[in-house]
Amino acid sequence: MSTKNGHTNFLVTGGGGFIGSHLAEALVKRGKSVRVLDNFSTGHRANLDHLAGKIELIEGDIRNEATLQQACAGIDVVFHEAAIPSVPRSVREPEVNHDVNVNGTFRVLLAARDAGVRRVVYAASSSAYGEIGTSAKIEDQTPNPLSPYAVAKLVGEYYCQVFASVYGLETVALRYFNVFGPRQDPSSPYSGVISKFVTSLLTGQTPKIFGDGEQSRDFTYIGNVIDANMRAAESAAAVGHVINVGTASRTTLNQLLAELQQIIGTTLTPEYAEPRAGDVRHSLADLTRAAELLGYEPQTDLTTGLRQTVEWYREQTS
Ligand SMILES: NC(=O)c1ccc[n+]([C@@H]2O[C@H](COP(=O)([O-])OP(=O)(O)OC[C@H]3O[C@@H](n4cnc5c(N)ncnc54)[C@H](O)[C@@H]3O)[C@@H](O)[C@H]2O)c1
């Protein structure tokens, strides 16, 4: 691997968020030099407290050219996680979704190209698939985005592919499927369902399900996503590709809630609300390409991941 000063320097955009802070932590554990760029619009400084003194933090916006220039200087690999990561928020605020998720990603790629960054690993999203049947989603299927968020994340993929083919910037787009784990923020109305369910159950509040609860997801523990990213930073075969990152197993929201109630020891009856606009009915990853190009297979299954996640939220609430 080519490096700028004898070792690989990493930039994590959105490193103050859920996934980004785990990436920063994993890189620090591997002895890498890590810079984080975040404006803390949805992330939290507290996510990086345990890394104080071990990372360089730039507080700024990915839409700002000067900030990006500073952030990309001397960097070999960028993990681009910064985004406004919410389907319902994109439905309510399509302009900010477009500005951060499309324009911001474009700016990150431009700045990376101009700074001579070797590789950008982009946080793409399974939402790009939209509603294309119940079977596992394969990367070659024609996307069918159903929300402004899904469109924006898909545009980011296309830009990644074009920056690879036209400008020679090595890019890899990882389509994450419903990531969960410690540090996922339950406080926003737009948060991931597992963080919401767990905090509701731990505090004795009625969990809320949008729709009938029979919609299914491929819930992916954060450790699996970190592993896929580390592989994507290295794999020569992955360059220019879009690759699913999930677990290839399907869980309905009703099953998820039942499993969490068992782990936590509650028997709360959920409240069912109207389905949300832009949400897909079923989402499941095919992992053939991830295995071929990254040698990836999920190491942590749903139950193990849920137990570790519950443990973390318990510590936070106690
Ligand atoms: N969590 C999931 O299930 C999931 C699934 C698919 C894709 N993704 C993608 O993964 C990435 C990380 O998501 P997450 O769940 O960790 O969300 P998160 O909200 O915890 O992290 C996003 C981070 O980006 C930062 N950010 C937002 N706008 C910014 C801007 N203009 N400039 C600088 N920083 C900015 C936020 O402050 C936050 O720290 C996102 O790109 C998201 O689209 C997440």
The ligand as an SDF file (V2000), in Angstrom:
LIG
                    3D

 44 48  0  0  0  0  0  0  0  0999 V2000
  -26.9410    3.7130   10.1680 N   0  0  0  0  0  0  0  0  0  0  0  0
  -27.3510    3.0030    9.1140 C   0  0  0  0  0  0  0  0  0  0  0  0
  -28.0960    2.0440    9.2450 O   0  0  0  0  0  0  0  0  0  0  0  0
  -26.8970    3.3690    7.7250 C   0  0  0  0  0  0  0  0  0  0  0  0
  -27.3540    2.5850    6.6430 C   0  0  0  0  0  0  0  0  0  0  0  0
  -26.9380    2.9100    5.3600 C   0  0  0  0  0  0  0  0  0  0  0  0
  -26.0500    3.9600    5.1650 C   0  0  0  0  0  0  0  0  0  0  0  0
  -25.6410    4.7050    6.2300 N   0  0  0  0  0  0  0  0  0  0  0  0
  -24.7020    5.8110    5.9830 C   0  0  0  0  0  0  0  0  0  0  0  0
  -23.6260    5.7080    6.8940 O   0  0  0  0  0  0  0  0  0  0  0  0
  -23.1410    7.0000    7.2240 C   0  0  0  0  0  0  0  0  0  0  0  0
  -23.0530    7.1740    8.7280 C   0  0  0  0  0  0  0  0  0  0  0  0
  -24.3690    7.0580    9.2870 O   0  0  0  0  0  0  0  0  0  0  0  0
  -24.6020    7.0110   10.8670 P   0  0  0  0  0  0  0  0  0  0  0  0
  -25.7030    6.0540   11.0970 O   0  0  0  0  0  0  0  0  0  0  0  0
  -23.3310    6.8470   11.5800 O   0  0  0  0  0  0  0  0  0  0  0  0
  -25.2100    8.4610   11.1120 O   0  0  0  0  0  0  0  0  0  0  0  0
  -24.7570    9.6250   12.1180 P   0  0  0  0  0  0  0  0  0  0  0  0
  -25.7820   10.6930   12.0040 O   0  0  0  0  0  0  0  0  0  0  0  0
  -24.4900    9.0770   13.4640 O   0  0  0  0  0  0  0  0  0  0  0  0
  -23.3860   10.0950   11.4700 O   0  0  0  0  0  0  0  0  0  0  0  0
  -23.2980   11.0460   10.4280 C   0  0  0  0  0  0  0  0  0  0  0  0
  -22.2440   12.0600   10.8420 C   0  0  0  0  0  0  0  0  0  0  0  0
  -22.0730   13.0140    9.7980 O   0  0  0  0  0  0  0  0  0  0  0  0
  -21.9720   14.3030   10.3810 C   0  0  0  0  0  0  0  0  0  0  0  0
  -22.3860   15.2940    9.3830 N   0  0  0  0  0  0  0  0  0  0  0  0
  -23.6290   15.4900    8.8770 C   0  0  0  0  0  0  0  0  0  0  0  0
  -23.6170   16.4960    8.0110 N   0  0  0  0  0  0  0  0  0  0  0  0
  -22.3460   16.9410    7.9500 C   0  0  0  0  0  0  0  0  0  0  0  0
  -21.7130   17.9860    7.2380 C   0  0  0  0  0  0  0  0  0  0  0  0
  -22.4050   18.7710    6.3810 N   0  0  0  0  0  0  0  0  0  0  0  0
  -20.3820   18.1840    7.4170 N   0  0  0  0  0  0  0  0  0  0  0  0
  -19.6780   17.4030    8.2890 C   0  0  0  0  0  0  0  0  0  0  0  0
  -20.2300   16.4070    8.9900 N   0  0  0  0  0  0  0  0  0  0  0  0
  -21.5450   16.1850    8.8240 C   0  0  0  0  0  0  0  0  0  0  0  0
  -22.9170   14.2590   11.5600 C   0  0  0  0  0  0  0  0  0  0  0  0
  -22.6740   15.2470   12.5270 O   0  0  0  0  0  0  0  0  0  0  0  0
  -22.6450   12.8490   12.0930 C   0  0  0  0  0  0  0  0  0  0  0  0
  -21.6000   12.8420   13.0410 O   0  0  0  0  0  0  0  0  0  0  0  0
  -24.0690    7.9820    6.5060 C   0  0  0  0  0  0  0  0  0  0  0  0
  -23.4520    8.3710    5.3010 O   0  0  0  0  0  0  0  0  0  0  0  0
  -25.3080    7.1730    6.2190 C   0  0  0  0  0  0  0  0  0  0  0  0
  -25.9970    7.6540    5.0900 O   0  0  0  0  0  0  0  0  0  0  0  0
  -26.0310    4.4370    7.4970 C   0  0  0  0  0  0  0  0  0  0  0  0
  1  2  1  0
  2  3  2  0
  2  4  1  0
  4  5  1  0
  4 44  2  0
  5  6  2  0
  6  7  1  0
  7  8  2  0
  8  9  1  0
  8 44  1  0
  9 10  1  0
  9 42  1  0
 10 11  1  0
 11 12  1  0
 11 40  1  0
 12 13  1  0
 13 14  1  0
 14 15  2  0
 14 16  1  0
 14 17  1  0
 17 18  1  0
 18 19  2  0
 18 20  1  0
 18 21  1  0
 21 22  1  0
 22 23  1  0
 23 24  1  0
 23 38  1  0
 24 25  1  0
 25 26  1  0
 25 36  1  0
 26 27  1  0
 26 35  1  0
 27 28  2  0
 28 29  1  0
 29 30  1  0
 29 35  2  0
 30 31  1  0
 30 32  2  0
 32 33  1  0
 33 34  2  0
 34 35  1  0
 36 37  1  0
 36 38  1  0
 38 39  1  0
 40 41  1  0
 40 42  1  0
 42 43  1  0
M  CHG  2   8   1  16  -1
M  END
$$$$
